[in-house]
């Protein structure tokens, strides 16, 4: 049985073509690709790539300036934060939430719109495996080109489960029986009708948006279309901690707001979503609002 795509690049001794992440004594990272006969140069000296080729992961190398560097393969979160960018990447903290709360499973059939630099595509492909299907749509050809290069660099070549289409999802979507749809785009509400036809009953729609106005419009549009359950929305933040002897405190800097996530599940055809039972605050909807809860939630 052959190994999953990219698995051989994640284990064993360092080989020519592997990416290596060096960590210096101050915790700074340097990433490069191993090439026979080449040297890695820093302001603290250099060392030959051949010194690492054939060495086990977790080795320590010293430069001509006698500075020690720890050599490891970069983790996927490290890779996506250092790869070339066309558009902003989906941060690992958000990608992890998408994989968990959109319930991405091996063999899943997934549609993604808004490829950007390929960060989320790489996470999704690793989760669905070779037997899954990821069809990614990107409206900008230059972003698609960068994303394809980044994904193929990580896996060591084309991934058998990935198809990349340049164009708008709502104009080009032909996939059916889709398990999950991930929308990372400016106006996800424009695609709701198309993706609702592609998703299987029980399938999950996950949207990643940057602002509160986008979040509000997306949620209200999902409610209006009437074929999803009540959407759930949230954001995540990460704060590291400094631990040095008795000095145990949160770091002064943290990864704060990057975007909002929301999920909703596709209902069976012909089923109306149950009425929301919570009463919205008085004035939550303007006088000209005619969508769900236009009566202010009375009687619910």
C-alpha positions as CSV (number, residue, x, y, z in Angstrom):
1,X,0.0,0.0,0.0
2,X,1.5,3.3,-1.0
3,X,2.0,6.1,1.4
4,X,-0.4,9.1,1.4
5,X,0.8,12.0,-0.7
6,X,3.5,14.0,1.1
7,X,3.9,11.5,4.0
8,X,7.4,10.5,3.0
9,X,8.5,14.1,3.2
10,X,7.5,14.2,6.9
11,X,9.7,11.4,8.3
12,X,13.1,9.8,8.2
13,X,16.6,11.5,7.8
14,X,16.9,14.7,5.9
15,X,17.0,14.3,2.1
16,X,17.8,16.5,-0.8
17,X,14.7,18.6,-1.6
18,X,13.5,18.6,2.0
19,X,12.6,21.9,3.7
20,X,14.5,22.6,6.9
21,X,13.6,25.0,9.6
22,X,16.6,26.3,11.7
23,X,16.1,27.8,15.1
24,X,18.9,30.0,16.5
25,X,19.7,30.6,20.2
26,X,17.2,33.5,20.3
27,X,14.4,31.4,18.9
28,X,14.4,33.0,15.4
29,X,13.5,30.7,12.5
30,X,15.2,30.3,9.1
31,X,13.7,28.1,6.4
32,X,15.5,26.7,3.3
33,X,15.5,23.8,0.9
34,X,18.3,21.2,1.1
35,X,20.5,21.1,-2.0
36,X,23.7,19.0,-2.4
37,X,26.8,21.1,-2.5
38,X,25.1,24.3,-1.3
39,X,25.9,26.4,1.8
40,X,23.5,28.1,4.2
41,X,24.7,31.6,5.1
42,X,23.8,33.8,8.1
43,X,25.4,36.9,9.7
44,X,26.8,34.4,12.2
45,X,28.7,32.3,9.6
46,X,27.7,29.4,7.3
47,X,27.6,25.6,7.1
48,X,27.2,23.2,4.1
49,X,23.8,21.6,3.3
50,X,25.7,18.3,3.0
51,X,26.1,18.4,6.8
52,X,22.4,17.9,7.2
53,X,21.7,15.6,4.3
54,X,21.3,12.1,5.8
55,X,21.2,13.4,9.3
56,X,18.2,12.7,11.6
57,X,15.6,15.4,12.2
58,X,16.3,17.2,15.4
59,X,20.1,17.5,14.7
60,X,22.2,20.5,15.7
61,X,24.6,22.2,13.3
62,X,27.2,24.8,14.0
63,X,28.2,27.6,11.6
64,X,31.7,28.8,11.0
65,X,31.0,31.4,13.7
66,X,30.4,28.5,16.2
67,X,26.7,29.4,16.6
68,X,24.4,26.3,17.1
69,X,21.2,25.9,15.1
70,X,18.5,23.3,15.8
71,X,17.3,21.7,12.5
72,X,13.8,20.4,12.1
73,X,11.3,20.0,9.3
74,X,8.8,22.9,9.5
75,X,5.4,22.0,10.8
76,X,2.4,22.9,8.5
77,X,1.6,26.0,10.7
78,X,5.2,27.2,10.2
79,X,5.1,26.5,6.5
80,X,2.0,28.5,5.8
81,X,3.2,31.5,7.8
82,X,6.5,31.6,5.9
83,X,5.4,30.7,2.3
84,X,5.2,33.3,-0.5
85,X,1.9,35.2,-0.4
86,X,-0.4,36.7,-3.0
87,X,-3.2,37.3,-0.6
88,X,-3.3,37.1,3.2
89,X,-3.2,33.5,4.5
90,X,-5.7,31.8,6.7
91,X,-3.9,31.7,10.1
92,X,-3.3,28.2,11.6
93,X,-5.5,29.0,14.6
94,X,-8.5,29.6,12.2
95,X,-7.5,26.7,9.9
96,X,-7.6,24.4,12.9
97,X,-11.0,25.6,13.9
98,X,-12.3,25.1,10.4
99,X,-11.0,21.5,10.3
100,X,-12.6,20.8,13.7
101,X,-15.9,22.6,13.5
102,X,-16.6,22.0,9.8
103,X,-15.8,18.4,10.6
104,X,-13.4,17.8,7.7
105,X,-12.9,14.0,7.5
106,X,-10.7,11.6,5.4
107,X,-12.4,11.1,2.0
108,X,-14.6,14.2,2.3
109,X,-15.8,16.0,-0.8
110,X,-15.1,19.7,-0.2
111,X,-15.6,22.8,-2.2
112,X,-13.5,25.9,-1.3
113,X,-13.9,29.4,-2.6
114,X,-11.2,32.0,-2.1
115,X,-7.9,30.2,-2.3
116,X,-5.7,33.2,-1.6
117,X,-2.1,31.9,-1.1
118,X,-3.1,28.2,-0.6
119,X,-2.8,28.0,3.2
120,X,-6.3,26.6,3.9
121,X,-6.1,24.4,0.8
122,X,-3.0,22.7,2.2
123,X,-4.7,22.1,5.6
124,X,-7.8,20.7,3.8
125,X,-5.9,18.4,1.5
126,X,-3.9,16.9,4.4
127,X,-7.2,16.3,6.3
128,X,-9.2,14.7,3.4
129,X,-6.3,12.6,2.1
130,X,-5.8,11.1,-1.3
131,X,-9.3,9.5,-1.5
132,X,-11.1,12.8,-0.8
133,X,-11.9,15.7,-3.2
134,X,-11.1,19.4,-2.8
135,X,-12.3,21.6,-5.6
136,X,-11.0,25.1,-5.0
137,X,-12.2,28.2,-6.8
138,X,-10.2,31.4,-7.1
139,X,-11.3,34.4,-9.1
140,X,-7.7,35.9,-9.6
141,X,-5.3,33.9,-11.8
142,X,-2.2,35.4,-10.1
143,X,-3.4,34.2,-6.6
144,X,-4.2,30.8,-8.1
145,X,-0.7,30.5,-9.5
146,X,0.9,31.3,-6.2
147,X,-1.4,29.0,-4.3
148,X,-0.7,26.1,-6.6
149,X,3.0,26.6,-6.2
150,X,2.8,26.7,-2.4
151,X,0.6,23.6,-2.2
152,X,2.8,21.6,-4.6
153,X,5.9,22.7,-2.8
154,X,4.5,21.3,0.5
155,X,3.4,18.0,-0.9
156,X,6.3,17.5,-3.2
157,X,4.1,17.7,-6.3
158,X,0.5,17.8,-7.5
159,X,-2.0,16.4,-5.0
160,X,-4.4,13.8,-6.5
161,X,-7.4,15.1,-4.6
162,X,-7.1,18.7,-5.7
163,X,-8.7,20.5,-8.5
164,X,-8.2,24.3,-8.9
165,X,-10.5,26.4,-11.0
166,X,-9.9,30.1,-11.9
167,X,-13.3,31.9,-11.8
168,X,-16.2,32.8,-9.6
169,X,-17.7,30.0,-7.7
170,X,-21.3,31.0,-8.3
171,X,-20.7,31.0,-12.1
172,X,-18.7,27.8,-12.3
173,X,-19.8,25.5,-9.6
174,X,-20.8,22.2,-11.1
175,X,-20.0,19.9,-8.1
176,X,-22.8,17.8,-6.6
177,X,-23.1,15.7,-3.4
178,X,-20.6,17.9,-1.7
179,X,-20.0,17.2,2.1
180,X,-18.5,20.6,3.0
181,X,-18.3,24.1,1.6
182,X,-15.7,26.6,2.8
183,X,-16.1,30.2,1.7
184,X,-13.2,32.6,2.4
185,X,-14.3,35.6,0.4
186,X,-15.6,39.2,0.5
187,X,-19.3,38.5,-0.1
188,X,-20.1,34.8,0.7
189,X,-23.9,35.6,0.7
190,X,-23.6,35.8,-3.1
191,X,-22.8,32.1,-3.3
192,X,-25.4,30.7,-0.9
193,X,-27.9,29.7,-3.6
194,X,-25.3,27.8,-5.6
195,X,-23.7,26.0,-2.6
196,X,-27.1,25.1,-1.1
197,X,-27.8,23.1,-4.3
198,X,-24.4,21.4,-4.1
199,X,-24.4,20.4,-0.5
200,X,-25.8,17.1,0.7
201,X,-28.4,17.1,3.5
202,X,-26.5,17.5,6.7
203,X,-23.6,19.0,4.9
204,X,-21.7,21.9,6.5
205,X,-21.2,25.4,5.2
206,X,-18.4,27.3,6.8
207,X,-17.7,31.0,6.1
208,X,-14.6,33.0,7.1
209,X,-15.1,36.7,7.1
210,X,-13.0,39.7,8.4
211,X,-15.5,42.3,9.6
212,X,-18.7,42.5,11.7
213,X,-20.7,43.9,8.8
214,X,-19.8,40.9,6.6
215,X,-20.6,38.5,9.5
216,X,-24.0,40.1,10.1
217,X,-25.0,40.1,6.4
218,X,-23.8,36.5,6.0
219,X,-25.8,35.3,9.0
220,X,-29.0,37.1,7.9
221,X,-28.6,35.8,4.3
222,X,-28.3,32.2,5.6
223,X,-31.5,32.7,7.6
224,X,-33.3,34.2,4.6
225,X,-32.5,31.4,2.2
226,X,-34.3,29.0,4.5
227,X,-32.4,25.7,3.8
228,X,-29.9,25.8,6.7
229,X,-30.2,25.5,10.4
230,X,-29.4,28.5,12.7
231,X,-25.8,29.5,12.0
232,X,-23.2,29.6,14.8
233,X,-20.5,32.3,14.7
234,X,-17.3,32.9,16.8
235,X,-13.7,34.2,16.7
236,X,-10.6,32.8,18.4
237,X,-7.5,34.4,19.9
238,X,-4.2,32.9,21.0
239,X,-2.1,34.2,23.9
240,X,1.2,32.5,24.6
241,X,2.7,32.4,28.1
242,X,6.3,33.3,29.2
243,X,7.6,30.7,31.7
244,X,11.1,31.3,33.2
245,X,11.6,30.1,36.7
246,X,9.2,32.1,39.0
247,X,8.4,34.5,36.1
248,X,5.2,33.0,34.8
249,X,3.0,35.5,32.9
250,X,1.2,36.0,29.6
251,X,3.2,37.3,26.7
252,X,2.8,41.0,26.0
253,X,1.9,40.2,22.4
254,X,-0.8,37.9,21.2
255,X,-2.5,36.7,18.0
256,X,-5.8,38.6,18.3
257,X,-8.6,39.1,15.8
258,X,-7.9,37.6,12.3
259,X,-11.4,36.8,11.2
260,X,-14.9,35.5,12.2
261,X,-16.0,31.9,11.5
262,X,-19.5,30.7,11.1
263,X,-21.0,27.3,10.4
264,X,-24.5,26.2,9.3
265,X,-25.8,22.8,8.3
266,X,-27.9,22.0,5.2
267,X,-31.4,20.8,5.9
268,X,-33.2,18.2,3.9
269,X,-35.0,19.4,0.8
270,X,-38.5,20.8,1.5
271,X,-37.8,21.2,5.3
272,X,-38.3,24.6,6.9
273,X,-35.9,25.5,9.7
274,X,-37.4,25.5,13.2
275,X,-38.5,28.9,14.4
276,X,-35.9,30.7,16.6
277,X,-37.1,30.8,20.1
278,X,-35.0,33.6,21.6
279,X,-36.4,37.1,21.5
280,X,-34.1,39.7,19.9
281,X,-33.4,43.0,21.7
282,X,-35.8,45.8,21.0
283,X,-34.5,47.8,18.0
284,X,-32.2,44.9,16.8
285,X,-33.8,45.3,13.3
286,X,-34.4,48.5,11.5
287,X,-37.9,49.7,10.5
288,X,-37.3,48.7,6.8
289,X,-36.2,45.2,7.7
290,X,-38.4,42.4,6.1
291,X,-36.4,39.3,6.7
292,X,-36.7,36.6,9.5
293,X,-37.9,38.0,12.8
294,X,-39.3,41.1,11.1
295,X,-42.0,41.0,13.8
296,X,-39.4,41.4,16.5
297,X,-39.6,37.8,17.6
298,X,-43.1,38.1,18.9
299,X,-44.7,34.8,20.0
300,X,-41.4,32.8,19.7
